[in-house]
Amino acid sequence: MHAMTLPSFGGPEALVWAEVADLQPGAGDVLIDVAATSVNRADTLQRQGLYPPPAGTVPYPGLECSGRVAALGDGVSGWRVGDEVCALLAGGGYAERVVVPAGQLLPVPSGVDVVTAGGLPEVACTVWSNVVDVGRLRAGELFCVHGGASGVGTFAIQLARELGARVACTVGSPAKAERCRELGAEVVISYRSEDFVERLRAASGGRGADLILDIIGGAYLARNVAALAPDGRLVIIGMQGGRRAELDLSALMGRRGAVYATSLRYRPVAQKAAIVDGVRREVWPLVQAGRIRPVIDRVLRLQEAGEGHRVMEAGEHVGKVLLSRC
């Protein structure tokens, strides 16, 4: 089989389409013929040598995929060869085939084609686990996601809206602001020209945001805490703005606030299976009903993964950049 390999770390040109060893499913695993995968921020970091895959994972990028079941490992039930599926991966999606634990498999939602489904598992599982499981978002609360036009952001806006929350987001351009409003964001803040702390307070009668989902990390920590409402929660899922910052404990305690820092890729298989199960039960019906829709910026060929990385790193996209074998 072939995969997008990384003979060395570097820029987008470091990705090389090459022949690699074929895969076979072990006990409890499923082998998938890949139809599509997507570009995630973690893939660009792995390409640079900054985010290695978990031990035992194939060494090429790809945190999600869609396709068709090619073979079942021992002990797998509930799936058949030929089923159209999508999957949450620890890596390896940039390939013709991938092996995944059966608990991380999802059916392609009705109404969604198999290529588009290649951009769903990672964002759905990330948003569900952090907004609902960790963040405990409730109807009527004010929710803010930084990077509203990203893959995670576009999905989070829609899910929070469906949960009955008021939705705010930060964006970098008027065009992206308009797209986020179309998805259900009530408060859209330009991070280039506006203070999101002031805007969130103004939108909430001075209280602030009940839940903030943050991809920036260090550079936003102090302002995120300042923007929290009493009993507010800050969930950090990215470090685009740095790994380190000073935390004012007095400010956090004064709000009875909580700061969580989470990741998905390195979680144990059982935890991932539990998240996938929650997504299948609670989120997939919303996707199938058209209440949440995948936001796809463009579809490139898998062999054009380097161009997909360039698009993401330039911030040119809204939603997901897909890589298709079809």
Secondary structure, 3 states (H helix, E strand, C coil): CEEEECCCCCCHHHCEEEECCCCCCCCCEEEEEEEEEECCHHHHHHHCCCCCCCCCCCCCCCCEEEEEEEEECCCCCCCCCCCEEEEECCCCCCECEEEEEHHHEEECCCCCCCCHHHHCHHHHHHHHHHHHHHCCCCCCCEEEECCCCEHHHHHHHHHHHHCCCEEEEEECCHHHHHHHHHHCCCEEEECCCCCHHHHHHHHCCCCCEEEEEECCCHHHHHHHHHHEEEEEEEEECCCCCCCCCCCCHHHHHHCCCEEEECCCCCCCHHHHHHHHHHHHHHHHHHHHCCCCCCCEEEEEEHHHHHHHHHHHHHCCCCEEEEEECC
